[in-house]
């Protein structure tokens, strides 16, 4: 890759990596891995979040219209996050009578539903730490590659004995490409982290509200339920004209 061919431009990414040597090439590889990892986490987390959000719409449409929580849970997807909360709550309600220590039913149920929410939120937040790490370290990794590239360029220029501006500007400018690459990797990671985190917070708030509604329904024996709007009625078909 670093073999110079006749007519090849002395400027660009490849000459910059050749000028920086093995250290700059390894730095570029690390930044490339960070960028690929950022894109992977961004799209996988978006898929997971969209799936949970669509499950929330199914709850609004079907769940609270069922006569019991068990029947409502059966209408949800098998791996739905909301179904997991309901099933954990129903299981905790059944197991409360098996406890040997006197524990208030409300406290027992609240703790169980909170653990269920935390498990779901922890799964949604998985990978965000990597985005935060990339966003905070990528610029410095790129700067490290730039420093190494400039150092090698200056040593090479000093050995050649030519210190004119046109001789210095080329290699030094090429080394600055590594800093630009570091910023290109860091900025999308920071934006993706903030966006995904804000969506996770919205999902967590909705799960918390749903969990409280489930708790109230279980503790009241199904008497307390959130108010749901009635499904829109279908428009009646026009009557057929009477025959004379």
N, C-alpha and C positions, 0 to 999 in steps of 0.2 A: 504493500500500500504506500509505503514511503519512498519507493524508488522513483526518482524524478525522470519523466519522459520528455522528450524534445517537444516543445510547443505547449507543455502543460502550464497552466497559470500558477504563479508562485503564491497566490492568495486564495483564501478559502478555509473551510473547516479542516480538510485533510492536511494541507500544509501546516495549519496551526497545531494539529495533533502530532505531526511529525516533528515540528519544532520543539514541542514540549516533551517529547520522548515518552517512555513507558508510563511515567507518573501521570501525565496529562491524558494519555489514552485510557488508563484505569479510571481516572476521574470522570472522563466522558462516559465510560461504561456504567459507572455507578449512577450518574445522572440519568442515563437512558433507562436503567432498571427502575429508578424512582418514578420516571414519567410514565412508563408502562404500568407500574403498580398503581399509580394515581388514577389512570383511565380505567383500570380493571375494577378498583374499589368504587369509583364513581358510578359506573354502569350497573354493577351488581347491587349496590345499595339503593339505587334508584328503582331497580326492579323489585327489591324487597319492600321498599316503602310504598310503591304504587300498589303492590299486592295487599298490604295491610290497609291502605286507604280504601281500596275497593271492597275489602271485607267489612269496613265500617259502614259503607253504603248499604251492604246487604243486611247489616244489623238494623239500620233505620227502616229498611223496607219490610223485613219479615220477622225479626226476632221478637220484638215486644208485642206483636199481634198474636203470638201463640198463647194458649191458656196457661202453660207452665214453662218454667225455665228449661227443663229437660227437653220438652218438645221444641222450644225455640232454638236450643243448641243443635238439635238434630237437623234443623233447616240450614245451618251454617256449614261452610266447608270443613272437611275433616281436619285439616291442619290450620284452621283459622286461629289467629291470635285471640280473637274475642271468644271463640268456642273454648279455648284453653282456660280463659279466666272463669267462664261459667262452670265448666266441669271441675276445676279446682275448688270453686266455691261450694258446689254441691257435694263434692267428696269431703271437704272439711266439715260441712254441716252434718254429714252422716257419722264422721269419726269423732265429733265432739263428745258424744255420749260415752265413748270408749276411754276418755282421759281419766286417769286416776287422781290427778291434782285438780282442785277446783279452779277452773279458768272460765272467765266470762265468755259467753258465746260470741258476743260482739267483738271482743278483743281477739279471740281465736280466729274468727272469720276475717277480720280486718287484716291481721298479720298474714294469713294465707293468701288473700287476694293481693296484698302488697308484694309478697314474694313472687307471685305469678307475673305481676306487672314488671317487676325488676328483671325477671328472666327474659321477658320479651324486649324490654328496653336495652338490656345488655347485648342481646343478639343484634339489634338494629344499630347499636353504637360500635359494633365490632369493625375494626379497620379504620375508624376515624382518627385513632392515635397515629397511624401511619401517615395520614394526610397532614396532620399537624406537625409531625416530625419532618416530613419533606418540605413543608412550607417554611419552617424555621431554619433548616440546615442547608437546603439546596443552594441558596445564594453564597454561603460561605464555602461550600464545596467547589462551586464554580470559581470563586475568588482564589481558592487554593490552586486550582489548575492554572489560573491566569498568572499567579505569582511564579509558579514553576516555569511556565512558558516564557515569561519575561526574563527570568534569571538565566535560562539556557540561551535565550536570544542575545542577551547582553554579553554573556561569556563568549559566545561565538563571534559577536561583533568585535569584542576586545581582542580576541585572538587573531582576527583578520587585520586589525589595525586600521579599519575604516570606520570613522565615527561621524560621517555626514548624516544629515537629517533624513535623506531618502533611504539610507542604509538602516537607520534605527527605527524609523516609523513603521516600516513594513512588518518586521518580526514582532515588535511590541504591539502593534495594532491587531495582528493575528492572534496574539495571546489573549487579548481582551474578549475574544469570542467565547471563551469558557465562562466568563462572568455573565455574558448575555444568555448562554445556555442555562446557567444556574437560575437566572430570573425567569426564563421561559418555563422551567420545571416548577419553580416555587409558586408563581402567581396562580396557575390553575389549581394547584393543591390547596392553597388558602381559600380560594373562592369555592371550591368543591366542599371543603370542610365546613365553612360557614353555612352554605346552602343546605347540605345534608343535615347538619346539626339543627338548624331551624325547623326543618321538616320533621325530624325526630322529636323535637319538643312539642310540635303540634300533635303528633301521634300519641305522645305520652299523656298530654292533657286530655285527649279524647278517651284514651284507655282508662285514665283515672276517673273520669266522669262515668263511664260505663261500669267500672268496678263498683263505684258508690251506689249506682242504681241497682246492680245485682245484689249488693249487700243489703240494701233496703228491702228488696223483694224477698230475699231469703229470710231475713229476720222478721218480716211481717207475714210470712206464710203466703206470699203472692198477692197481698192486698195493696202494696205500694208499688206503683210502676210509673215510669215517666210518661208524660202526655205525648201521644203519637198522633200525627195528623192522619186523617182518613185517606185511603187511597182514592185518587180521582176516578170518578165514575165514567164509564165509557159512554160516548154519545150514542143516543138511541138512533136506530136506523130509520130513515124516512118511511112512512107508511105507504103501502102500495096503493095506487089509484083504484077506486072502486069501479067495477065494470057496470055499465048501464044495463 
